[in-house]
Amino acid sequence: MRTLKLITIFLLLIMPFFLMSHTGFVPAAGRFAGIVSGQLIYGRGQDAVTLDPAFSQDDESNKVIANIFEGLVRFKPGAGTIEPCLAEGWRVSPNGREWTFFLRKGVKFHDGTPFNSDAVRFSIERQLPPQRDESAGYASFTFGMLESIKTPDLYTVQFILKYPYAPFLNNLAMPAAAPIVSPAAATALGGEFGDKPVGTGPYRFSSWQKGKKIILKENRDYWSKLPECPTLVFSVIKNNRLRALALKLGFVDIVDGLTPADARYLEQKGFPVMRTPGLDLNYLGFFTDKDPFDDPAVRRAVSMLIDRKHITELYKGAAIEANGPLPPGVLGYDAGLNPIPYDPQGAKELLAGAGYAEGLQFEMITYANPRPYNPAGGDTLAAAIQKELADAGVETVIKSYTWDQYKEALLNKEGNAFLYGWISDNGDPDNFLYTLFSTSQIENGLNTARYRNNEVDRLLVKAQLETEPALREQIYRDAVEIITQDAPWVFLNHSLGIYATSTKTTGFTPHFAGFAPLHTIKNDQEY
């Protein structure tokens, strides 16, 4: 304990010098000299890769993009529901294939050029064949269902889909692929646009010191309310402990990616700490087309032998238990859903009825490395599950692979069960349920469990056709109840994103997708 205290004191002493020499963060030091004001500083573990939304595939890029660019719609702060943004409203045709958006007038890009339907068309068509660059990773996901774009006038855009697809609205709220870019700037800058982005958002790009910081300035011509803080800085502080100490010392106003231990430390010091379930799921899957897990009773029995609460304790506060395939905040999530309970005695009775009264043996494959939904790593999780099952008389053999080898093993259906997880792209339940449980997704490998249920298939297609949120929600709840009882997976846990702010910073609501516009945040720090 004394050693830990000495290390902490040492870090506190070197913090100002570390930040100035390693992150180039002179503005933060200026706070102590009373020369900096009106800024909000966001401390994070990694730098952005690109600020061009067409090519962004990582959370750190999206955090910045969400403040420079806007889409036709956006997620409500801290929620999974959609609200208007650059489009004031929209209409969906009765057959669900034609989506008409009515654009906001008087909006300008940061370069002074006007936002209109031509800009929307340009932003999307630059990501589609024949213009599409293969590095535009999210284009096929976001616009793969798009047949054509029509622009009847400067403030109306019509998307004609190949088939009805209600999740299209969520796709348009994503910070990757969907935001609208300045055609003039993107054309003039070409490949440099990702380093000098131009959008319509509340902040405009100012400078980027790669690996250290990105500075944004308020967009004084913004169509809505101007940012509360005229300057927004994204500062890279890779070490988790140093990031927490930077907040304590007043070098930054918001930090993310905290460990549970650092979060507890900050809470003890009086700093607001927020925990947000991630758009992900950690699970033990069964090959439902192979013995012994082609029998639903055996799948349920193994589910009943795993104490999810005990497994979640592996993450020491960085995860919450799952009660089904959907995380909190996603349409269709039901906090009252009753998952298959931890019931060793009931499990033994099920196994006996299925012909395994003398015991069950199976092989479980796993990846070795940590994953966002499983920071403890696959080997650690597999060993914990193996012990849970061994205590109940079920023997497992673990086979571990590197990540790339593991994905090959999954495609080859090695073993009987597997550890895996999923991170959603757009926050829509379709991206969990249809993608991972529809029979149509078996051939492409996304339905890794090879799960088949005709009623689930029917419900998931019905939900894709339904554009009324309340009706979609009920359809998904019906599907989730069936899936949960069929037990193609043991639904283990969701990750927790852990954030903290200065006591002088108010209004910050982290989004479950890992990004949030920051222009509404107030920072009353005195410099």
VMD Tcl script that draws the C-alpha trace (Angstrom):
set ca {
  {0.00 0.00 0.00}
  {2.82 2.39 0.86}
  {4.46 1.67 -2.50}
  {1.20 2.49 -4.32}
  {0.93 5.79 -2.46}
  {4.53 6.69 -3.35}
  {3.87 5.91 -7.02}
  {0.74 8.08 -6.97}
  {2.64 10.99 -5.38}
  {5.39 10.63 -7.98}
  {2.84 10.68 -10.80}
  {1.22 13.77 -9.35}
  {4.58 15.53 -9.30}
  {5.53 14.67 -12.86}
  {2.05 15.14 -14.35}
  {2.46 18.78 -15.54}
  {5.79 18.00 -17.21}
  {4.49 14.77 -18.72}
  {1.48 16.45 -20.31}
  {3.50 19.30 -21.75}
  {6.36 17.16 -23.09}
  {4.45 14.06 -24.23}
  {1.11 15.45 -25.39}
  {2.19 18.96 -26.34}
  {-0.62 20.16 -24.15}
  {0.51 23.72 -23.41}
  {-3.06 25.08 -23.15}
  {-3.71 22.86 -20.14}
  {-0.68 24.20 -18.34}
  {-1.89 27.67 -19.11}
  {-4.83 27.12 -16.79}
  {-2.55 27.48 -13.81}
  {-1.22 30.75 -15.18}
  {-4.73 32.11 -15.66}
  {-4.33 32.68 -19.38}
  {-6.78 30.15 -20.87}
  {-10.56 30.29 -20.74}
  {-13.65 29.18 -22.62}
  {-12.44 25.70 -23.47}
  {-13.54 22.16 -22.83}
  {-10.78 19.54 -22.73}
  {-11.56 15.87 -23.35}
  {-8.87 13.41 -22.25}
  {-8.84 10.05 -24.03}
  {-6.52 7.10 -24.51}
  {-5.96 7.16 -28.28}
  {-5.89 9.62 -31.15}
  {-8.28 9.68 -34.10}
  {-7.28 7.89 -37.30}
  {-9.19 10.06 -39.78}
  {-11.72 12.88 -39.59}
  {-13.38 11.98 -42.89}
  {-16.62 10.19 -41.93}
  {-16.53 8.14 -45.15}
  {-13.39 6.36 -43.97}
  {-13.85 6.32 -40.19}
  {-14.00 2.87 -38.61}
  {-12.97 3.57 -35.02}
  {-14.53 5.16 -31.93}
  {-11.81 7.74 -31.39}
  {-12.31 9.20 -34.87}
  {-16.09 9.17 -34.41}
  {-15.87 11.16 -31.17}
  {-14.36 14.08 -33.06}
  {-16.42 13.61 -36.23}
  {-19.65 13.85 -34.21}
  {-18.73 17.43 -33.29}
  {-17.60 18.61 -36.74}
  {-20.20 16.92 -38.93}
  {-23.92 16.24 -38.82}
  {-26.28 13.83 -40.53}
  {-29.87 14.14 -41.62}
  {-30.89 12.69 -38.25}
  {-29.11 12.04 -34.96}
  {-29.45 10.12 -31.74}
  {-31.11 12.01 -28.91}
  {-28.55 12.82 -26.19}
  {-27.92 9.74 -24.09}
  {-30.63 7.73 -25.87}
  {-31.11 5.26 -28.69}
  {-34.05 7.12 -30.24}
  {-33.74 9.29 -33.35}
  {-34.48 13.00 -33.77}
  {-34.20 15.47 -36.69}
  {-30.90 17.19 -37.43}
  {-30.06 18.49 -40.93}
  {-33.44 17.19 -42.00}
  {-36.38 18.87 -40.28}
  {-38.58 15.85 -40.91}
  {-39.13 12.80 -43.08}
  {-41.80 10.60 -44.58}
  {-41.80 6.87 -45.36}
  {-43.93 5.44 -48.17}
  {-46.53 2.76 -47.33}
  {-44.38 0.06 -48.91}
  {-41.38 1.10 -46.75}
  {-39.06 1.56 -49.73}
  {-39.18 5.32 -50.32}
  {-37.80 7.63 -47.63}
  {-38.26 11.36 -48.23}
  {-36.31 13.86 -46.12}
  {-37.12 17.57 -45.94}
  {-33.91 19.51 -45.39}
  {-33.23 22.40 -43.08}
  {-32.79 25.69 -44.94}
  {-30.15 28.34 -44.31}
  {-27.46 25.92 -43.12}
  {-23.88 26.54 -44.23}
  {-20.75 24.41 -44.18}
  {-17.73 25.73 -42.31}
  {-16.26 26.93 -45.62}
  {-19.32 29.12 -46.25}
  {-20.84 26.96 -48.99}
  {-24.54 26.08 -48.67}
  {-25.93 22.81 -47.38}
  {-28.58 21.36 -49.68}
  {-29.74 18.18 -51.39}
  {-26.79 18.26 -53.78}
  {-24.46 18.00 -50.79}
  {-26.40 15.02 -49.47}
  {-26.20 13.26 -52.82}
  {-22.47 14.02 -53.10}
  {-21.73 12.75 -49.58}
  {-23.39 9.42 -50.24}
  {-22.41 8.83 -53.86}
  {-18.71 9.37 -53.08}
  {-18.98 6.14 -51.04}
  {-20.83 4.08 -53.65}
  {-19.70 2.43 -56.89}
  {-18.14 3.51 -59.16}
  {-16.57 6.17 -56.90}
  {-16.28 3.97 -53.83}
  {-12.87 3.39 -52.28}
  {-12.57 0.01 -50.54}
  {-11.30 1.78 -47.41}
  {-14.79 3.31 -46.99}
  {-15.52 0.52 -44.54}
  {-19.03 1.40 -43.42}
  {-20.46 2.39 -46.79}
  {-21.79 -1.06 -47.66}
  {-23.36 -1.48 -44.23}
  {-24.92 1.98 -44.15}
  {-26.10 2.21 -47.77}
  {-26.09 -1.39 -48.99}
  {-29.90 -1.40 -49.19}
  {-29.95 1.82 -51.26}
  {-31.13 1.53 -54.86}
  {-31.05 5.20 -55.86}
  {-31.09 8.81 -54.63}
  {-33.39 11.49 -56.01}
  {-33.22 15.24 -55.39}
  {-36.51 16.80 -56.57}
  {-35.34 20.19 -55.35}
  {-32.57 21.76 -53.27}
  {-34.25 20.89 -49.98}
  {-35.77 17.48 -50.63}
  {-33.95 14.15 -50.80}
  {-35.56 10.81 -51.63}
  {-33.89 7.49 -50.94}
  {-35.28 4.53 -52.87}
  {-34.40 1.27 -51.10}
  {-34.07 -2.13 -52.74}
  {-36.34 -3.54 -50.02}
  {-38.15 -2.20 -46.94}
  {-35.66 -1.65 -44.15}
  {-36.72 0.22 -40.99}
  {-33.17 0.28 -39.47}
  {-32.17 2.64 -42.30}
  {-33.02 5.55 -40.01}
  {-30.49 4.40 -37.41}
  {-27.89 4.01 -40.14}
  {-28.34 7.68 -41.03}
  {-27.59 8.70 -37.42}
  {-24.17 7.02 -37.36}
  {-21.01 9.19 -37.24}
  {-19.38 6.89 -39.79}
  {-20.47 7.14 -43.44}
  {-23.74 9.02 -42.82}
  {-22.62 12.64 -42.03}
  {-22.84 15.25 -44.78}
  {-19.55 16.75 -46.00}
  {-18.82 19.92 -47.93}
  {-18.64 18.93 -51.61}
  {-16.38 21.88 -52.37}
  {-13.86 21.04 -49.65}
  {-13.92 17.28 -50.23}
  {-13.33 17.77 -53.96}
  {-10.56 20.34 -53.50}
  {-8.72 18.48 -50.74}
  {-9.13 14.93 -52.01}
  {-7.18 12.55 -49.77}
  {-6.29 15.39 -47.39}
  {-9.94 15.94 -46.41}
  {-9.53 13.51 -43.49}
  {-6.92 15.86 -42.03}
  {-8.81 19.08 -42.80}
  {-12.51 18.23 -42.42}
  {-15.36 20.59 -43.28}
  {-18.89 19.93 -42.05}
  {-21.92 21.79 -40.70}
  {-21.51 20.91 -37.01}
  {-21.29 23.16 -33.95}
  {-17.49 23.04 -34.07}
  {-15.14 23.64 -36.99}
  {-11.72 22.06 -37.35}
  {-8.76 24.17 -36.18}
  {-5.63 22.02 -35.84}
  {-4.38 18.48 -35.33}
  {-1.10 17.58 -33.68}
  {-1.02 13.87 -34.53}
  {-0.80 11.60 -31.50}
  {-1.32 14.50 -29.12}
  {-4.35 16.74 -29.59}
  {-7.07 17.99 -31.91}
  {-8.43 21.51 -31.44}
  {-11.88 22.57 -32.63}
  {-13.32 26.09 -32.54}
  {-16.95 27.14 -32.38}
  {-18.83 27.47 -35.65}
  {-20.12 31.03 -35.36}
  {-22.54 30.44 -38.25}
  {-24.07 27.35 -36.66}
  {-27.78 26.96 -37.46}
  {-28.66 26.14 -33.85}
  {-27.42 27.35 -30.46}
  {-23.71 28.15 -30.34}
  {-21.44 25.91 -28.23}
  {-21.28 26.66 -24.52}
  {-17.48 26.34 -24.74}
  {-15.96 28.11 -27.78}
  {-12.92 25.79 -27.87}
  {-13.04 22.00 -27.73}
  {-9.80 20.05 -27.31}
  {-9.35 16.28 -27.62}
  {-6.13 15.42 -25.77}
  {-4.40 12.03 -25.91}
  {-3.27 10.65 -22.55}
  {-2.60 6.96 -23.13}
  {-2.01 5.86 -19.54}
  {-5.27 5.24 -17.67}
  {-3.93 6.34 -14.29}
  {-2.42 9.51 -15.74}
  {-5.74 10.29 -17.40}
  {-7.52 10.08 -14.04}
  {-4.85 12.20 -12.37}
  {-5.09 14.78 -15.17}
  {-8.74 15.25 -14.28}
  {-7.97 15.52 -10.59}
  {-5.34 18.19 -11.24}
  {-7.61 20.20 -13.55}
  {-5.71 19.58 -16.78}
  {-8.80 18.09 -18.43}
  {-12.55 18.38 -17.94}
  {-13.77 14.99 -19.21}
  {-12.03 11.62 -19.34}
  {-13.15 8.26 -20.69}
  {-11.84 4.70 -20.81}
  {-11.30 4.64 -17.05}
  {-10.59 1.46 -15.16}
  {-13.01 0.64 -12.33}
  {-10.20 1.28 -9.82}
  {-9.48 4.76 -11.20}
  {-13.21 5.49 -11.28}
  {-13.51 4.61 -7.59}
  {-10.51 6.82 -6.83}
  {-12.13 9.78 -8.57}
  {-15.48 9.15 -6.89}
  {-13.76 9.20 -3.50}
  {-12.33 12.60 -4.46}
  {-15.80 13.92 -5.29}
  {-15.69 13.79 -9.09}
  {-18.85 12.81 -11.01}
  {-18.43 9.36 -12.58}
  {-20.79 7.92 -15.21}
  {-21.11 4.30 -16.33}
  {-22.82 3.50 -19.62}
  {-23.53 -0.02 -20.91}
  {-21.87 -0.57 -24.25}
  {-23.53 -1.55 -27.52}
  {-22.11 -5.03 -27.17}
  {-22.58 -8.50 -25.77}
  {-20.23 -11.16 -24.41}
  {-21.51 -14.72 -24.73}
  {-20.88 -18.45 -24.77}
  {-22.34 -19.81 -28.00}
  {-23.39 -23.34 -28.92}
  {-23.18 -24.99 -32.33}
  {-26.87 -25.78 -32.43}
  {-26.51 -28.10 -35.41}
  {-24.00 -30.38 -33.66}
  {-24.32 -32.91 -30.87}
  {-24.92 -32.34 -27.95}
  {-26.20 -28.79 -28.42}
  {-28.67 -29.61 -31.16}
  {-30.90 -30.42 -28.17}
  {-32.40 -27.22 -26.63}
  {-32.68 -28.96 -23.26}
  {-28.91 -29.47 -23.13}
  {-28.32 -25.81 -24.06}
  {-30.67 -24.67 -21.31}
  {-29.02 -27.00 -18.82}
  {-25.54 -25.58 -19.48}
  {-27.00 -22.07 -19.24}
  {-28.44 -22.99 -15.82}
  {-25.01 -24.16 -14.62}
  {-23.26 -20.84 -15.26}
  {-23.63 -18.15 -12.61}
  {-23.59 -14.99 -14.74}
  {-23.22 -12.80 -11.67}
  {-20.08 -14.68 -10.68}
  {-18.68 -14.52 -14.22}
  {-19.32 -10.76 -14.42}
  {-17.25 -10.29 -11.27}
  {-14.20 -11.14 -13.43}
  {-14.42 -7.61 -14.79}
  {-14.27 -5.90 -11.38}
  {-16.91 -3.30 -12.18}
  {-16.26 -2.93 -15.93}
  {-19.32 -4.94 -17.02}
  {-22.95 -5.66 -16.15}
  {-24.88 -8.91 -16.44}
  {-26.87 -9.52 -19.60}
  {-30.45 -10.77 -19.39}
  {-30.71 -11.51 -23.10}
  {-29.24 -10.58 -26.50}
  {-29.96 -6.82 -26.32}
  {-28.08 -4.29 -24.14}
  {-29.88 -1.56 -22.17}
  {-30.89 1.45 -24.27}
  {-31.61 -0.53 -27.44}
  {-35.19 -0.64 -28.74}
  {-36.77 -3.89 -27.55}
  {-34.60 -4.26 -24.44}
  {-36.76 -5.42 -21.54}
  {-35.34 -4.94 -18.05}
  {-38.05 -7.28 -16.76}
  {-37.10 -10.14 -19.08}
  {-36.50 -13.33 -17.12}
  {-33.37 -15.05 -18.41}
  {-32.71 -18.73 -17.84}
  {-31.85 -18.79 -14.11}
  {-28.79 -20.16 -12.36}
  {-30.19 -23.48 -11.16}
  {-27.69 -26.37 -10.86}
  {-30.30 -28.82 -9.57}
  {-32.71 -28.01 -12.38}
  {-29.85 -28.38 -14.85}
  {-29.00 -31.87 -13.60}
  {-32.63 -32.91 -14.08}
  {-32.62 -31.54 -17.66}
  {-29.37 -33.33 -18.46}
  {-30.70 -36.59 -17.06}
  {-33.83 -36.25 -19.18}
  {-31.68 -35.63 -22.26}
  {-29.67 -38.82 -21.65}
  {-26.71 -37.32 -19.79}
  {-27.40 -38.56 -16.26}
  {-23.83 -39.88 -16.08}
  {-22.34 -36.55 -17.11}
  {-21.65 -34.34 -20.11}
  {-18.41 -33.58 -21.92}
  {-17.76 -31.06 -24.68}
  {-15.02 -28.98 -26.28}
  {-15.06 -25.19 -25.98}
  {-12.97 -23.02 -28.30}
  {-11.84 -19.52 -27.38}
  {-9.70 -16.59 -28.48}
  {-6.74 -15.81 -26.24}
  {-6.70 -12.02 -26.30}
  {-8.90 -9.42 -24.54}
  {-11.86 -7.96 -26.43}
  {-13.92 -4.80 -25.74}
  {-16.78 -6.95 -24.43}
  {-14.34 -9.22 -22.55}
  {-11.39 -7.20 -21.22}
  {-10.26 -10.15 -19.07}
  {-9.43 -12.12 -22.22}
  {-10.81 -15.30 -23.71}
  {-8.51 -17.67 -21.84}
  {-9.49 -16.21 -18.46}
  {-13.20 -16.35 -19.26}
  {-12.96 -19.90 -20.59}
  {-11.19 -21.06 -17.44}
  {-13.86 -19.44 -15.25}
  {-16.67 -21.14 -17.19}
  {-14.80 -24.44 -17.13}
  {-14.62 -24.26 -13.32}
  {-18.31 -23.40 -13.01}
  {-19.25 -26.41 -15.10}
  {-16.74 -28.75 -13.44}
  {-18.28 -27.99 -10.04}
  {-21.53 -29.38 -11.49}
  {-19.92 -32.46 -13.04}
  {-19.71 -31.20 -16.63}
  {-16.28 -31.66 -18.20}
  {-14.95 -29.25 -20.81}
  {-11.82 -29.22 -22.93}
  {-10.59 -25.73 -23.84}
  {-8.85 -25.02 -27.13}
  {-7.41 -21.52 -27.47}
  {-6.37 -19.63 -30.61}
  {-4.98 -16.29 -31.66}
  {-7.77 -14.00 -32.92}
  {-7.26 -14.66 -36.63}
  {-6.93 -18.42 -36.10}
  {-9.99 -18.34 -33.88}
  {-12.20 -16.85 -36.58}
  {-11.11 -19.66 -38.91}
  {-11.93 -22.22 -36.21}
  {-15.42 -20.74 -35.89}
  {-16.06 -21.00 -39.62}
  {-14.87 -24.61 -39.50}
  {-17.20 -25.34 -36.53}
  {-14.42 -26.72 -34.37}
  {-15.49 -27.98 -30.97}
  {-19.05 -27.89 -29.62}
  {-19.23 -24.43 -28.04}
  {-17.38 -21.14 -28.41}
  {-16.75 -17.82 -26.68}
  {-17.55 -14.80 -28.76}
  {-19.12 -11.34 -28.67}
  {-20.69 -8.64 -30.77}
  {-20.40 -4.86 -31.03}
  {-23.30 -3.12 -32.74}
  {-22.74 -0.68 -35.58}
  {-25.91 1.40 -35.48}
  {-27.65 0.71 -32.15}
  {-30.70 -0.83 -33.83}
  {-32.00 -4.18 -32.51}
  {-31.93 -5.52 -36.06}
  {-28.14 -5.26 -35.92}
  {-28.16 -7.71 -33.01}
  {-31.12 -9.97 -33.69}
  {-31.44 -10.33 -37.47}
  {-27.68 -10.22 -37.99}
  {-26.91 -12.88 -35.40}
  {-30.01 -15.10 -35.19}
  {-31.71 -15.10 -38.60}
  {-31.47 -18.34 -40.56}
  {-30.48 -16.23 -43.59}
  {-27.28 -15.23 -41.78}
  {-25.94 -18.76 -41.35}
  {-24.30 -18.98 -44.74}
  {-22.31 -15.75 -44.32}
  {-21.06 -16.86 -40.89}
  {-22.69 -14.13 -38.79}
  {-25.20 -16.55 -37.25}
  {-22.28 -18.44 -35.75}
  {-24.45 -20.72 -33.63}
  {-26.30 -21.91 -36.77}
  {-29.52 -21.18 -34.89}
  {-32.80 -21.80 -36.72}
  {-36.31 -20.87 -35.64}
  {-39.03 -20.16 -38.20}
  {-41.06 -17.96 -35.86}
  {-38.02 -15.87 -34.98}
  {-37.24 -15.49 -38.70}
  {-40.80 -14.31 -39.33}
  {-40.71 -11.78 -36.49}
  {-37.34 -10.34 -37.49}
  {-38.40 -9.77 -41.10}
  {-41.67 -8.24 -39.87}
  {-39.69 -5.83 -37.67}
  {-37.60 -4.72 -40.66}
  {-40.79 -3.75 -42.47}
  {-42.38 -1.90 -39.53}
  {-41.47 1.80 -39.23}
  {-43.58 2.58 -36.13}
  {-41.17 2.36 -33.15}
  {-43.74 1.14 -30.62}
  {-44.81 -1.72 -32.88}
  {-41.23 -2.61 -33.72}
  {-40.40 -2.72 -30.03}
  {-43.13 -5.25 -29.28}
  {-42.06 -7.43 -32.20}
  {-38.50 -7.46 -30.94}
  {-39.58 -8.27 -27.40}
  {-41.53 -11.24 -28.70}
  {-38.49 -12.43 -30.66}
  {-36.13 -11.94 -27.71}
  {-38.34 -14.02 -25.44}
  {-38.23 -16.95 -27.88}
  {-34.48 -16.63 -28.46}
  {-33.75 -16.46 -24.75}
  {-35.65 -19.64 -24.01}
  {-34.15 -21.45 -27.02}
  {-30.72 -20.67 -25.48}
  {-28.47 -20.71 -28.57}
  {-26.09 -18.70 -26.37}
  {-25.43 -18.11 -22.70}
  {-25.88 -14.34 -22.51}
  {-23.07 -13.27 -20.17}
  {-22.50 -9.52 -19.95}
  {-22.24 -6.09 -21.55}
  {-19.22 -3.84 -21.13}
  {-19.41 -0.59 -19.19}
  {-17.95 2.61 -20.57}
  {-16.67 4.62 -17.60}
  {-16.43 8.42 -17.81}
  {-15.70 11.17 -15.32}
  {-15.95 14.95 -15.41}
  {-14.72 17.93 -13.46}
  {-17.04 19.16 -10.73}
  {-17.31 22.37 -12.77}
  {-18.45 20.56 -15.93}
  {-22.17 19.98 -16.38}
  {-24.45 18.56 -19.04}
  {-22.26 15.69 -20.22}
  {-24.29 12.59 -21.11}
  {-22.22 9.78 -22.64}
  {-23.88 7.90 -25.46}
  {-23.97 4.12 -25.49}
  {-22.34 4.12 -28.94}
  {-19.25 5.84 -27.49}
  {-19.61 9.29 -29.06}
  {-21.54 12.45 -28.22}
  {-21.84 16.03 -29.50}
  {-20.25 18.21 -26.82}
  {-21.48 21.69 -27.74}
  {-24.20 21.75 -25.03}
  {-21.77 21.08 -22.17}
  {-21.07 23.90 -19.75}
  {-17.70 24.30 -18.10}
  {-17.54 26.77 -15.21}
  {-13.90 26.12 -14.40}
  {-12.20 29.27 -13.12}
  {-8.80 29.90 -14.66}
}
mol new
graphics top color blue
foreach p $ca { graphics top sphere $p radius 0.5 }
foreach p [lrange $ca 0 end-1] q [lrange $ca 1 end] { graphics top cylinder $p $q radius 0.2 }
display resetview
